[in-house]
Amino acid sequence: MSDPQNPIPQGGAGPIPGRRRSVASVFMIVIGIVLLLPGLCSLFFVTSFAITEPHNLFKFSDPIQGAVWILWSVCFLVAIGGALLLRAGWRR
């Protein structure tokens, strides 16, 4: 029989109310937030570059602009990893 004081959620509906987060979950959330920062910074710079110099944004023949796009892509990939880590830490 189930205890009426502590109901069990049906069908895995989520965490039990009042359940504390483990240290690993909190650590994953904090690291996920930190890993989101390079993506937000890159998004800011892509947006500002698009506003100030839209004609040079997609000039891939320029070696410096190509390197900047590679850097921005790496930063976006790190941010995606941070978002996935944040999601995993939140669900734990």
Secondary structure as a PSIPRED ss2 file (coil, helix, strand):
# PSIPRED VFORMAT (PSIPRED V4.0)

   1 M C   1.000  0.000  0.000
   2 S C   1.000  0.000  0.000
   3 D C   1.000  0.000  0.000
   4 P C   1.000  0.000  0.000
   5 Q C   1.000  0.000  0.000
   6 N C   1.000  0.000  0.000
   7 P C   1.000  0.000  0.000
   8 I C   1.000  0.000  0.000
   9 P C   1.000  0.000  0.000
  10 Q C   1.000  0.000  0.000
  11 G C   1.000  0.000  0.000
  12 G C   1.000  0.000  0.000
  13 A C   1.000  0.000  0.000
  14 G C   1.000  0.000  0.000
  15 P C   1.000  0.000  0.000
  16 I C   1.000  0.000  0.000
  17 P C   1.000  0.000  0.000
  18 G C   1.000  0.000  0.000
  19 R C   1.000  0.000  0.000
  20 R C   1.000  0.000  0.000
  21 R C   1.000  0.000  0.000
  22 S C   1.000  0.000  0.000
  23 V H   0.000  1.000  0.000
  24 A H   0.000  1.000  0.000
  25 S H   0.000  1.000  0.000
  26 V H   0.000  1.000  0.000
  27 F H   0.000  1.000  0.000
  28 M H   0.000  1.000  0.000
  29 I H   0.000  1.000  0.000
  30 V H   0.000  1.000  0.000
  31 I H   0.000  1.000  0.000
  32 G H   0.000  1.000  0.000
  33 I H   0.000  1.000  0.000
  34 V H   0.000  1.000  0.000
  35 L H   0.000  1.000  0.000
  36 L H   0.000  1.000  0.000
  37 L H   0.000  1.000  0.000
  38 P H   0.000  1.000  0.000
  39 G H   0.000  1.000  0.000
  40 L H   0.000  1.000  0.000
  41 C H   0.000  1.000  0.000
  42 S H   0.000  1.000  0.000
  43 L H   0.000  1.000  0.000
  44 F H   0.000  1.000  0.000
  45 F H   0.000  1.000  0.000
  46 V H   0.000  1.000  0.000
  47 T H   0.000  1.000  0.000
  48 S H   0.000  1.000  0.000
  49 F H   0.000  1.000  0.000
  50 A H   0.000  1.000  0.000
  51 I H   0.000  1.000  0.000
  52 T H   0.000  1.000  0.000
  53 E C   1.000  0.000  0.000
  54 P H   0.000  1.000  0.000
  55 H H   0.000  1.000  0.000
  56 N H   0.000  1.000  0.000
  57 L C   1.000  0.000  0.000
  58 F C   1.000  0.000  0.000
  59 K C   1.000  0.000  0.000
  60 F C   1.000  0.000  0.000
  61 S C   1.000  0.000  0.000
  62 D C   1.000  0.000  0.000
  63 P H   0.000  1.000  0.000
  64 I H   0.000  1.000  0.000
  65 Q H   0.000  1.000  0.000
  66 G H   0.000  1.000  0.000
  67 A H   0.000  1.000  0.000
  68 V H   0.000  1.000  0.000
  69 W H   0.000  1.000  0.000
  70 I H   0.000  1.000  0.000
  71 L H   0.000  1.000  0.000
  72 W H   0.000  1.000  0.000
  73 S H   0.000  1.000  0.000
  74 V H   0.000  1.000  0.000
  75 C H   0.000  1.000  0.000
  76 F H   0.000  1.000  0.000
  77 L H   0.000  1.000  0.000
  78 V H   0.000  1.000  0.000
  79 A H   0.000  1.000  0.000
  80 I H   0.000  1.000  0.000
  81 G H   0.000  1.000  0.000
  82 G H   0.000  1.000  0.000
  83 A H   0.000  1.000  0.000
  84 L H   0.000  1.000  0.000
  85 L H   0.000  1.000  0.000
  86 L H   0.000  1.000  0.000
  87 R H   0.000  1.000  0.000
  88 A H   0.000  1.000  0.000
  89 G H   0.000  1.000  0.000
  90 W H   0.000  1.000  0.000
  91 R H   0.000  1.000  0.000
  92 R C   1.000  0.000  0.000
